[in-house]
Amino acid sequence: MFKKFEAFMNKWLMPIAHKVDKQPHLSAIKSSMVALTPFTILGSIFSILPALPNMIEKGGNALSWLSPVSNFITSNEELLSLPVTLSIGMLSIYVVMCIAYNLGNHYKLYIPGCIALATFSFFVISAEFVEGNLAYGNFGAKG
């Protein structure tokens, strides 16, 4: 059964996958997403921390020895949310930079210029100002 499935995949889908992989823009997006996996994992780990005090409180007496950890997390919540903001919260900026790097590398262009121009263009398109301050809501995954 699996051999038939593998033969089907090799006959019909692999040629399409090779053509898609050879396309420079899609390949740049793929490489950029792979390169940003560590940032996503790091941000995900730190996004779990604010939920720990709720879990410790609901654990009752069994987890009462963790109350100092819970107190530390609740008193330093702003500091512990910084890695989430700098990783997942700024993901769009990193994606733009990585795609510009990969495309500049493919077309053998001046890489710092490509990254700077792409980043500047992204800021021009997605920047919003709320009450005179730059809102960074569009810099995350939704941007």
C-alpha positions in Angstrom: 0.0 0.0 0.0 2.7 2.5 1.0 4.8 1.6 -2.1 1.8 2.6 -4.4 1.5 5.8 -2.5 5.2 6.5 -2.8 5.1 5.7 -6.5 2.2 8.1 -7.0 4.0 10.8 -5.1 7.2 10.4 -7.1 5.4 10.3 -10.4 2.9 13.1 -10.0 3.8 15.4 -7.1 7.6 15.4 -7.1 8.0 17.1 -10.5 5.6 19.9 -9.3 7.5 20.2 -6.0 10.8 20.5 -7.9 9.4 23.3 -10.1 8.1 25.2 -7.1 11.4 24.7 -5.3 13.3 26.1 -8.2 11.2 29.3 -8.3 13.5 31.9 -6.6 10.8 33.8 -4.7 9.1 30.8 -3.2 12.5 29.3 -2.4 13.4 32.6 -0.6 10.2 32.5 1.5 10.8 28.8 2.4 14.4 29.4 3.4 13.4 32.5 5.4 10.7 30.6 7.4 13.2 27.8 8.1 15.8 30.3 9.3 13.2 31.9 11.7 12.2 28.7 13.4 14.5 29.3 16.4 13.0 32.7 17.0 9.5 31.2 16.9 10.5 28.4 19.3 12.1 30.8 21.7 9.1 33.1 21.7 6.8 30.2 22.2 8.7 29.0 25.3 8.6 32.5 26.9 4.9 32.9 26.0 4.1 29.9 28.3 5.6 31.6 31.4 2.7 34.0 32.1 0.4 31.0 32.3 2.4 29.2 35.0 1.0 31.2 38.0 -2.5 30.2 37.0 -1.5 26.6 36.8 0.4 26.7 40.2 -2.7 28.3 41.9 -5.1 25.7 40.6 -2.7 22.9 41.7 -3.6 23.5 45.3 -1.4 22.2 48.1 0.5 19.9 45.8 2.1 22.8 44.0 2.3 25.3 46.9 6.1 24.9 47.1 6.2 26.7 43.7 4.5 29.9 45.0 7.8 31.8 45.0 8.2 31.0 41.3 4.6 32.2 40.7 5.4 35.4 42.6 8.5 36.0 40.6 6.7 35.5 37.3 3.8 37.9 38.3 6.1 40.6 39.6 8.4 40.4 36.5 5.7 39.9 33.9 6.8 42.9 31.8 10.4 41.6 31.7 9.4 38.1 30.8 7.2 39.3 28.0 10.1 41.0 26.3 11.5 37.9 24.6 8.0 37.2 23.2 7.7 40.8 21.9 11.2 40.7 20.3 10.7 37.3 18.7 7.1 36.6 17.7 6.1 40.2 18.1 8.6 41.4 15.5 8.3 38.3 13.2 7.2 40.3 10.1 10.4 42.4 10.2 12.6 39.4 10.5 10.7 37.7 7.6 11.2 40.7 5.4 14.9 40.9 6.2 15.4 37.1 5.6 13.5 37.1 2.3 15.5 40.2 1.1 18.7 38.4 2.1 17.8 35.2 0.3 16.6 37.0 -2.9 19.7 39.3 -2.9 21.9 36.3 -2.5 20.1 34.5 -5.3 20.4 37.4 -7.7 23.9 38.2 -6.5 23.1 41.8 -5.4 24.5 43.9 -2.6 23.0 42.2 0.4 23.0 45.1 3.0 21.3 47.3 0.5 18.6 44.7 -0.3 17.9 44.2 3.4 17.8 48.0 4.2 15.6 48.8 1.2 13.1 45.9 2.0 13.0 46.9 5.7 12.4 50.5 4.9 9.7 49.6 2.4 8.0 47.4 5.0 8.0 50.2 7.6 6.6 52.7 5.1 3.8 50.3 4.2 2.9 48.9 7.6 3.7 51.6 10.1 0.8 53.1 12.1 0.9 55.9 14.5 -1.5 56.0 17.5 -1.5 59.2 19.5 1.8 60.2 18.0 3.6 56.9 18.9 4.6 54.1 16.5 2.2 51.1 17.0 4.0 47.9 16.6 1.0 45.7 16.2 1.6 45.1 12.5 5.2 44.0 13.1 4.2 40.6 14.5 2.6 37.6 12.7 -0.4 39.6 11.7 1.6 42.2 9.8 
